[in-house]
Amino acid sequence: MIYRKYLKRMLDIIISILLIIVLSPVMLVVAIFVRLKLGSSVLFKQLRPGLNGKIFTMYKFRTMTDKRDENGEPLPNHIRLTKFGRVLRSTSLDELPELFNILKGDMSLIGPRPLLIEYLPLYNERQKHRHDIRPGLSGLAQVNGRNAISWEDKFDYDIYYVENISFLLDLKITCRTILQVLKREGVNSSKFVTMEKFKGESVVKN
């Protein structure tokens, strides 16, 4: 309880500051390449639900172009996602700006990934508990398949984490995250450039 209520947030602040300082040259280089290859803006900003469903602006490096069809609608993701964008995603470099979200208190280093606002009314009572804590840069679902697993499995991992938060579990997830990034595993699902959209679950698990 002490770790969950006090120490976890303190570690988030300390580690995010250290990582921002150490990785600032990397972020600068990535920002320059994004600007050269994809144009402006360098950052992708999107509203996401966080702790208790509170909406915040999440920051990432852009990985897609702004190409649109004749009606002005964005082209499908697989067309707009460039080779350079795939490299950013496979190395998780596109996630680095989220360190500032962690420093601000919008996110945590470890926790359920922040999903889309449109999913909020689709959650069953059990799934809603993923918002009992801050969303994370990485989480239990991410080190167990990331976008390659089903939504049901993803939520099972999220709720398990919420119910079993501990320093040792966070340390384990952190180590597995580093290994996963090095191996570039689980970034895309088998059929989609990004995870297929969640359409709701009808079964409430106890």
Disulfide bonds with the S-S distance in Angstrom:
none
